[in-house]
Amino acid sequence: MIYLSRFAVAASAVLVTAGAAGAQDAAEPAGLSIELNEIAPSEKGCKLTFVAGNALAQSFSKVSFEFVLFDDKGLVERMAVLDFRDLPAGKTKVRQFDLPGTKCEAVKSLLINDAPACIGEGIDKGACMTGLKTGSRSAVELKG
């Protein structure tokens, strides 16, 4: 009987811990996520492919981000505002951008500097940068 009691206590501790972890995940702030999925040469220069997610309850009618491209020495290669257009609530979209005259091999990292357009009904202007999650599946680092 003591064995069962210890087992029950251990099982309860596991359930409480799992519940706390789930509550912690639920408390994590929702927001936008931008992942650099691929960077590849194109006929015009360099094509960037992003996966953009909106975990908010509100939809965005227009979102644009100001990107800073850095070379291997940490120098600014160029700055560009990329228009991600609409981002519906709870949805993920893929967006591609050609950067004419840019050589992909010269780009070593990207920084999302600002969100000049962050528009949607009931959306605060700072909502696009607040809690922004960034990541990269390419060799080029993406920071927010």
SVG drawing of the C-alpha trace seen along z (x, -y; Angstrom):
<svg xmlns="http://www.w3.org/2000/svg" viewBox="-11 -54 46 56">
<polyline fill="none" stroke="black" stroke-width="0.4" points="0.0,0.0 2.9,-2.4 4.2,-1.7 0.9,-2.8 0.9,-6.0 4.4,-6.9 3.4,-6.1 0.3,-8.3 2.3,-11.2 4.9,-10.9 2.1,-10.8 0.5,-13.8 3.8,-15.7 4.2,-14.9 0.7,-16.1 1.2,-19.3 4.5,-20.0 3.0,-19.3 0.1,-21.6 2.4,-24.4 4.5,-24.0 1.3,-24.2 0.1,-27.3 3.5,-28.8 3.2,-28.1 -0.3,-29.6 1.0,-32.8 3.6,-33.3 2.7,-36.5 1.2,-36.0 2.5,-38.1 4.0,-38.0 6.8,-35.7 9.1,-36.1 11.3,-33.3 13.9,-33.6 13.2,-30.4 15.6,-30.6 18.0,-33.0 18.8,-32.3 20.3,-34.0 17.6,-35.2 17.7,-36.8 17.4,-40.2 19.8,-39.7 18.9,-37.9 15.5,-36.4 14.5,-36.2 11.7,-33.8 10.0,-34.4 7.4,-32.5 5.3,-35.1 2.9,-34.0 0.2,-36.0 -0.6,-34.4 -2.7,-37.4 -6.5,-37.5 -6.5,-40.6 -5.8,-40.6 -3.4,-43.0 -4.4,-44.7 -0.9,-45.9 2.5,-45.1 5.9,-46.2 9.3,-45.7 12.5,-47.7 15.3,-45.2 19.0,-46.0 21.3,-43.6 24.8,-43.2 27.9,-41.8 30.6,-39.5 32.4,-42.5 29.2,-43.6 28.9,-46.6 25.5,-47.7 25.1,-46.3 21.7,-48.0 18.4,-48.8 15.0,-47.8 11.4,-48.1 9.6,-44.9 5.8,-44.9 4.3,-41.7 0.8,-42.9 -2.0,-41.4 -1.5,-38.9 -4.8,-37.4 -5.3,-36.4 -4.1,-32.9 -2.6,-32.4 0.8,-31.7 1.9,-33.2 4.9,-32.8 6.3,-36.0 9.1,-36.3 11.1,-39.4 13.7,-40.0 16.4,-42.5 17.8,-43.8 21.5,-44.3 22.1,-42.4 24.5,-39.4 23.2,-36.7 26.8,-35.7 27.4,-39.2 24.5,-39.0 25.6,-37.4 22.8,-38.7 19.5,-40.6 18.1,-42.9 14.4,-43.9 14.9,-47.5 11.3,-48.8 7.8,-48.2 6.8,-51.4 3.4,-49.9 1.5,-48.0 -2.2,-48.5 -5.3,-46.7 -8.6,-47.4 -7.9,-47.7 -4.1,-47.2 -1.7,-49.3 1.1,-50.8 3.8,-49.0 2.1,-45.5 4.3,-44.4 7.5,-44.8 6.3,-43.9 7.0,-40.3 8.2,-39.7 9.8,-36.3 12.5,-35.8 14.4,-32.8 16.2,-31.5 16.5,-28.2 19.2,-29.5 22.9,-30.3 21.9,-33.9 21.0,-35.0 17.8,-37.0 17.4,-39.2 14.5,-41.3"/>
</svg>
